[in-house]
Amino acid sequence: MQTLPPSQPVSVTRTAGLATASLVLGILSVTCFSLLAGIPAVLLGALALKRIARAAGALGGKKQALAGLIMGCVSLLLLPLVIGLCLLGSRFMIMMDRPGGGQPKAVCMSHLKLCALAIEEYAEAHAQTRPVAWADVQKYLDDMPAPRETLHCPADPDGAVSYEIVNPGRPLVTDGHPETTIVVREIHANHRGRRVVGYADGHVELQ
């Protein structure tokens, strides 16, 4: 009877638990737990690779640890971009919720320019004097391709009239320089502490 040689023990390589944990955290980091899972994925992945290298083949899971480490790094690198996009989107939504389609300053300057031009037209028909009230220039505003609410700044939460005539009833130009003579301005500083003013020559500025 032939005697069989003793069977050789089967070598089983154990997978490092840290490698598996790094892989799971790495997957979570690129889905919904970027910062919370990304940092542990990187740390555990690096530690797992170090232990696997020291084990000289007794421990496996190098690919899992490397994958978790890479995904954790990617999630951390993308985090500032994601935060920036979220802040940009939030700012955009806030601006779009404001009256005037997100451009209150531009709309306000357009309105005030029409008001300044109407005052100029009034003065030309009334011995170069400024109107006393907005009712005096309403017909000049009606003749222009004016917005629906010409006398209102979309950034002004108070009242329907946002602009006032400067020195009503006085001569249109007092110093001989219409480009430096203010004839209309915002009542309130609606643009981060600044207000739009209109001059006798029809141009407007933000002061």
C-alpha positions in Angstrom: 0.0 0.0 0.0 1.4 3.3 -1.1 1.7 6.0 1.6 0.5 9.5 0.5 2.8 12.4 1.4 1.4 14.7 4.0 -0.7 17.6 2.6 0.8 21.0 2.7 -1.1 23.6 4.8 -3.0 26.1 2.6 -1.6 29.6 3.1 -4.4 32.2 3.7 -3.5 35.9 3.6 -5.6 37.9 6.0 -6.9 41.2 4.8 -6.0 44.1 7.0 -9.1 45.5 8.8 -7.7 49.1 8.4 -7.6 48.6 4.6 -11.3 47.7 4.5 -12.2 50.6 6.8 -10.3 53.0 4.6 -12.1 51.7 1.5 -15.5 52.1 3.1 -14.7 55.6 4.4 -13.2 56.5 1.0 -16.5 55.6 -0.7 -18.5 57.6 1.8 -16.2 60.6 1.3 -17.0 60.9 -2.4 -20.7 60.6 -1.8 -22.1 62.6 1.1 -19.6 62.7 4.0 -16.7 64.5 2.3 -14.8 66.0 5.3 -16.1 63.6 8.0 -15.1 60.5 6.0 -12.3 61.9 3.8 -9.7 62.6 6.6 -10.2 59.2 8.3 -10.0 57.4 4.9 -6.6 59.0 4.2 -5.2 58.3 7.7 -6.4 54.7 7.9 -5.3 54.0 4.3 -1.8 55.3 5.0 -1.6 53.3 8.2 -2.9 50.1 6.5 -0.3 50.4 3.7 2.4 50.8 6.3 1.3 47.7 8.3 0.8 45.6 5.1 4.4 46.5 4.1 5.8 45.4 7.5 3.8 42.2 7.4 5.9 40.8 4.5 2.9 39.1 2.8 1.0 38.0 5.9 -1.5 40.8 5.5 -3.4 41.7 2.3 -5.7 44.6 1.3 -3.1 46.8 -0.3 -5.5 47.7 -3.2 -8.4 48.4 -0.8 -6.2 50.7 1.3 -4.8 52.5 -1.7 -8.3 53.0 -3.1 -9.6 54.4 0.2 -6.6 56.7 0.4 -7.0 58.0 -3.1 -10.8 58.6 -2.7 -10.2 60.4 0.6 -7.6 62.7 -1.0 -9.9 63.4 -4.0 -12.8 64.3 -1.7 -10.6 66.7 0.3 -9.3 68.3 -2.8 -12.8 68.8 -4.2 -14.2 70.2 -0.9 -13.2 73.8 -1.5 -14.7 73.7 -5.0 -18.0 72.3 -3.6 -18.1 74.9 -0.9 -17.4 77.7 -3.4 -20.2 76.5 -5.7 -22.6 76.3 -2.8 -21.8 79.8 -1.7 -22.0 81.1 -5.3 -25.4 79.4 -5.8 -26.7 80.8 -2.5 -25.6 84.3 -3.4 -27.2 84.0 -6.8 -30.5 82.9 -5.3 -30.4 85.8 -2.9 -29.8 88.2 -5.7 -32.5 86.7 -7.8 -35.0 87.0 -4.9 -34.4 90.8 -4.9 -36.7 93.1 -6.9 -35.2 94.1 -10.2 -34.0 90.6 -11.3 -30.7 90.7 -9.3 -29.6 94.1 -10.7 -31.0 96.7 -8.3 -28.2 99.2 -8.7 -28.3 99.1 -12.5 -32.1 99.4 -12.5 -31.9 102.3 -10.0 -29.3 104.2 -12.1 -31.5 103.7 -15.2 -34.6 105.1 -13.3 -32.7 108.1 -11.9 -31.3 108.9 -15.3 -34.8 109.2 -16.7 -35.7 111.4 -13.8 -32.7 113.7 -14.4 -33.6 113.9 -18.1 -37.3 114.7 -17.2 -36.1 117.5 -14.9 -33.9 118.9 -17.6 -36.8 118.9 -20.1 -39.0 120.6 -17.5 -36.4 123.3 -17.0 -36.1 123.9 -20.7 -39.9 124.7 -20.8 -39.9 126.7 -17.6 -37.2 129.3 -17.7 -34.5 126.9 -16.6 -36.0 126.3 -13.2 -36.4 123.0 -11.4 -39.8 121.4 -10.8 -41.3 121.7 -7.3 -42.8 118.2 -7.2 -42.7 115.0 -9.2 -46.3 115.7 -10.5 -44.7 118.6 -12.4 -42.6 116.3 -14.5 -44.9 113.3 -14.8 -45.8 114.1 -18.4 -42.1 114.2 -19.4 -41.6 110.8 -17.8 -44.7 109.5 -19.6 -43.2 110.5 -22.9 -40.1 108.4 -22.3 -39.6 104.7 -22.7 -39.7 104.5 -18.9 -40.0 101.4 -16.7 -43.2 100.9 -14.9 -42.0 102.3 -11.6 -39.6 105.0 -12.6 -39.6 106.7 -9.2 -38.8 103.6 -7.3 -35.4 101.9 -6.6 -35.8 98.1 -6.5 -33.4 98.0 -3.5 -35.5 100.4 -1.5 -38.0 98.6 0.9 -39.7 101.8 2.0 -42.5 103.5 0.1 -43.1 104.0 -3.6 -41.0 107.1 -4.2 -37.2 106.5 -3.7 -36.0 109.8 -5.3 -36.2 113.5 -4.4 -35.7 116.7 -6.4 -32.8 118.7 -5.0 -33.5 122.3 -4.4 -37.0 122.3 -6.0 -38.1 125.5 -7.7 -34.5 126.8 -7.9 -32.5 127.5 -11.2 -31.5 124.3 -12.9 -27.8 125.3 -12.9 -26.4 127.7 -10.3 -22.6 127.5 -10.9 -22.5 127.3 -14.7 -21.5 123.7 -14.6 -24.4 121.3 -15.3 -22.1 118.3 -15.1 -21.4 119.0 -11.4 -24.9 120.3 -10.4 -27.0 117.6 -8.6 -30.7 117.9 -9.4 -32.0 114.5 -8.2 -30.9 111.9 -5.7 -32.0 108.8 -3.8 -33.7 109.5 -0.5 -31.9 106.6 1.2 -28.5 105.0 0.7 -29.9 101.8 -0.7 -26.7 100.4 -2.2 -24.4 99.3 0.7 -24.4 102.8 2.2 -24.2 104.6 -1.2 -26.8 106.4 -3.2 -27.3 107.3 -6.9 -27.4 110.9 -7.8 -28.4 112.6 -11.1 -26.9 115.8 -12.5 -28.2 118.7 -14.6 -26.6 117.4 -17.8 -28.5 114.1 -17.4 -25.7 111.7 -16.3 -25.9 109.7 -13.0 -23.3 108.5 -10.5 -23.1 106.4 -7.4 -21.8 108.3 -4.4 
